[in-house]
């Protein structure tokens, strides 16, 4: 196993950073032991804190960007950047104010207030699985492995459970405090390596051998149909539970709208830094690492001097850790508050908060299992997440945007989510056994990678359309 070699100064900086993260997390004090305080920080996040926690959490997949750059080059920006800007802009325009103005602070709660307990429980189960931070756990474990030399399973387990400890006390407030430091370090860390590379390795000369390859193609060489498939996955933004939780926790509706718009600008800047760093990595490293997630850590180890190397490592560590604990919180809260408490009629707020803490532990366990199963961040994003997004997308949007939700009966909504999930899971299992994977031939020598999101969305939409049509006829 290849490890990162840290000097005394590097070790001191990393220990200091981890200590600061834990100190900020454990120092958070909730005003009262309620689910509103624990899950949503009292719905009082100011604009700077809201932007910091949203940017750091939603960009927690930094090692996955390194993995993607090795496959798609600068096309990574079009595949994993632009779609999310577009859908985040739609979110800011259509949803941000509505979500913050609503009384509900979670997607299952919103669906429950619209269609009742049955759909709410199904939505809660799906949101729990979507929020499970499998990709972030895999990245955190991989980074820990590169620093310690431990096996991947041990690194994943130890890093996950140590990093989530402060959540049990401070909830979203603790996560938000940590996010401010992580947000700062992610930009400093990647600015350091990009400036260092630009200074020591002229970009035109260093990237010259990419000419004529897919690495300089805007689409990464996968074609328009492939780009469309990735673009559809960007709809994840509209129903992401972590995104939703932070918007619902902002100080007021206008803060939520301005915050999302500000976050888009921040993501564009960071994409420029991370994709540039990734391109330099594949240009300067003699051979890519066998574990594609190690591109950034090993590249930093290769080119940066002592001290700057640690700053770069902290930039990666901070954003991964922040996203991991953020999604552990939202997934755990979904299990405790929206699933267990609703299913068993628990109305005591302190008990619901206690169940949310148990849910955090359960979320971490499931995340570890999924991470060790897939062992690829891009696969977790593209395949596993797609299964859940397809089932949740349309019912969630309808619950916020439709003026007359009574046109859909609770049974139809429940069947739509279940059918979307089952169809996508069946397609994932079947396609994983095919040489073509998720690709479907649509013309001679032309195939389209449908992923796992599209089948679920189509199934869900068909059920809802039939349900709405049946209600419409019954009213005549």
DAFEN-V398961 format. One line per field, one symbol per residue. ss: DSSP state (2 for helix, 1 for strand, 0 for the rest). psi: psi as a letter, one per 40 degrees, with the letter a starting at -180 (. if undefined). burial: + if it has 9 or more other ideal C-beta (glycine too) atoms within 8 Angstrom, else -. A space follows every 50 residues. Layout:
# DAFEN-V398961
ss: ???
psi: ???
burial: ???
This chain:
# DAFEN-V398961
ss: 00000002222222222222222222200000002222222220102222 22222222000222222222220022222222222222222222222222 20000022222222202222222222222220022222222222222200 02222222222220002222222222222222222222222222222222 00222202220002220000002222222222200222202222222201 00222222222222222222222222222222220000000222222222 22200002222222222222222222222222222222222220000022 22222222222222222222222200222222222222222222222222 20002220022222222222222222222220000000111110011110 00222222222222222222222220
psi: hhihhhiddddddddddddddddddeehhidigidddddefeffhidddd dddddddefefddddddddddebeeddddecddddddddddddddddddd didieiddddddddeaddddddddddddddehfdddddddddddddddei iddddddddddddededddeaddddddddddddddddddddddddddddd ghddddedeeheiedehdeeeeiddddddddddeedddehddddddddei didddddddddddddddddddddddddddddeddhdiiidhdeedddddd dddiiicdddddddddddddddddddddddddddddddcddddefhehdd dddddddddddddddddddddeddfhdddddddddddddddddddddddd diegeeehiddddddddddddddddddddddeeidebehhheihehihhe aedddddddddddddddddddddde.
burial: --++-+--++++++--++-+++-+++-+-+---++++++++-+-+-+-++ ++++++++++++++++++++++++++++++++++++++++++--++++++ -+-+++++++++--+--++++++++++++++++++++++++++++++--+ -+--+++++++-+++++-+++++++++++++++-++++++++++-+++-- +----++--+---++++-++++--++++++++++++++++++++++++++ +-+-++++++++++-++++++-+++++++++++++---+--+++++++++ +-++-+++++++++++++++++++++++++++++++++++++---+--+- ++++++++++++++-+++-+++-+-+++++++++++++++++++++++++ ----+--+++-++++++++++++++-++--+------+++------++++ +++++++++++-++-+++-+++----
